[in-house]
Each structure stands twice: as structure tokens, then as C-alpha cells.
Amino acid sequence: MSYQAFEVEGGHALKGTIVPQGAKNEALQIICAVLLSDEEVVVSNVPDILDVNKLIDLLKGLGVQVNRLDDHTYSFRASDIDIEYTKSKKYHNDASKIRGSVMLMGPMLARFGKAFLPKPGGDKIGRRRMDTHFLGFEKLGAKFEYDPLEKSYFLDATHLKGTEILMDEISVTGTANILMAASLCPGKTTIYNAACEPYIQQLCSMLIGMGANIEGMGSNLLRVKGVDRLHGTKHRILPDMIEIGSFIGLAAMTASEITIKEAYPQKLGIIIPTFEKLGLQIEIQGNDIHIPAQKKYEIKTFIDGSIMTIYDSPWPGFTPDLMSIILVVATQAKGSLLVHQKMFESRLFFVDKLIDMGARIILCDPHRATVIGLERKYPLRGIEMSSPDIRAGVALLIAALSAKGKSMIYNINQIDRGYQNIDGRLQALGANIKRIQID
């Protein structure tokens, strides 16, 4: 059985301009939402990545008419859906491979009164429980069953009714699912403790464009008045904030001058200020972000002089998807940093590979790591390693591009799940990276 790997020759400064792809996490929500209408929905700036393409294939299997209008624009028409297909072995196999498939439940419940879903897969970053989704569906009047042998969920929702929902956790996918279900649910639904990420705001904008009645967009209290039907619309996906943060980290680690075009920095929350805490110089130029080549950068301390701590939290806090990038950038800074990854207990387990590369990191527990910066006095060294998940995979790729010597990165399908043509785009900046086939 053959597979692909990245061969990386590190230690080269990069230079140039790069355009971020469409946001992966937004795309997964938006593509699921096309099931809410039997009219045409046109979505642009769709990233060409594995997870998104697999979700589109799932929709095709359900009977959605899908036309690719250009490289990143699709039209969808969900006018003739075979809901029984969700019980097939093929659907079970395909849907279990991607986390985003969980957001098909809300639209199917709202429009067809039932949903079937295998336990979704995705990253191996720790537990990602489903309770929030099902507690919300139950509040709306749905009944669900879990088959432990088939590892699948079945929901019946023939009598949905609007209600008050207090989310037991701030879940982006949970909020998206309940929001989509409530948009066609009779009566009024209030969703309190809702996620308010830009992805959710974008989903709200799309649903409102389809005729939904939603108030509170951008806050943690959403009010939804159910409508009888939703119609078609056009929607453009935002640039991917995680990819933008990854490119900022890449520029820092390789001491490179990089301009990120069409990054919409006003939509990035505290991402840029958080990188600035590591001493990075970041210039905003309209909708673009420019990172000048920086040989040295120093981690700031808190006002009282204590060690800087960066932790993840729901929006508008710092996104957990960039914690691995922050950690890698700190390895070559001056100073020390405590990284506190609160939301997933396995996401820091890739640091053993950075330690093998020469980084000074103490893994305190599954959630915390202390990084003692090397100040570029001792460059990381190239090694052979495997990508454990999407975000850690890109963090290791950035480390390899900064390292002295050659690195081999295996299991790069994890990286391809979230980053389109990453090797080709980095080569355009001058990176020495090759995609090789291993038999």
C-alpha cells in the first residue's frame, strides 16, 4: 500500500505573497446548510481540501445536485433527497471519516423529520462529545437512540417545536446544528450560551439570506423564529483564519518576509494581538497582513513580570486550532511561555517530536506545556516524524521548514484534510518541500 510524505529541506528564508484559502470550518457548516432548501444555493471560495470534498461527496450520495462552477465555486440543489441512503453501509463508512458530517443532522431533522448518523471521526485530539447536539435536539422535541454495536445515532423529530435552550457548553458545531434545526422549527427558539465565532455569524448571514428569521448574530444569545421554508441564496466563505495564523507562524519561524493577501484582519479577533505577545512584528495594510523578516523576537511577560501564559477559549478568545502554531513559534523566541490547551486533552502530544528536533519543552500534563525559547542560538534539526492531526501536522511542517537539515513528514493526508495544495503554495514562497510517493 503506497502513501505520500513530505520531504523538507529546512533553514531557508522565504519571501513573497500568499492568499489564504476559504475557511474549512465555515465551509463544512455552509455545505451542510444547503440541505435546508430545495432551491439552488451557490457557494464561493470553497477550499479544495479532503474534508470538504468528502462532505460534498456525501451530499451527492444523498441526491443533492452538485455542479462545480469553477475551482472554488459550487452550486447545490437539494430538491430530491434520498433520506434512506443515510442507513447504507457506504454512507456509514464515508460519514464516519469526517467530523463535519455531524452537522448534517440539524438540516435533516428540520426538513425531513429524521436523521441517521454514524459516530463521526476526524482528528485524534481527545474526546469530542456529542451531548450538546443531542440535548439541544431533545429540547426541540426530537428523540434519539444510540446503537453501540453499529456506533450510530438515529433521531426522530416529527413534532419539533421552538423552545428555550441553554447550551451546556459553547460548541461551534452544536450551535450550528441547533441553529439550522430551529430555522425551520415551528415557534420561537432561544439559544443561550451559543458560540459566536465568525463561522456561526457567517452561517447566520447565509440562513437569513435564505429567509430565516434570526436575531442576535455575533452574540451568545440567538433568537430564531421558525419559518415554513427556506429558499436559495448565494454565499461567499471567509478566508481561513487558521491558515492565516499558520502563515504568520511560518514567517516568524523562518525569519521570512511574507504578505498574506485578502486576510480581512478585522475578522481575526485576538489572533494578531496574541502573536504580538510573542514579540512578532505584524503590519496591517488594508485587507492584507505583512510580516517583515525578523531575526529575533522576544516573548512578553505579564505586567507584574510573571511568565506569559497563552490559553485557548471560545470566541472571542484565542482559537484552540492555533495553539500548536503558537507553541512552535515560541521554541525560537527569547523568553519562556506557558501554553495551556484547555479544550482537548491530546492536542499537545506532538511536542515529543519537537523535543526530538531540539526544542526545549516541558510537557507538564495533557493540557499544559512550558516552552523555553532557544533565541535562534540552536536551530531545530530535521528528523523523521508523522503528522498526528491537521493542526499539529502544519505546526511540525513549519518546524521542519525552520530546521537545519532534512525532515520527512509522514501521514500527510492529515494535513491535506485542512490545507489545500500546501506544498505548491509554499514552494512559490521559496520553500524546499517535495511531495513524494512511498510504496
Order of alpha helices (4+ residues) and beta strands (2+ residues): beta-beta-alpha-beta-alpha-beta-beta-alpha-alpha-beta-alpha-beta-beta-beta-alpha-beta-alpha-beta-beta-beta-alpha-beta-alpha-beta-beta-beta-alpha-beta-alpha-beta-beta-beta-alpha-beta-alpha-alpha-beta
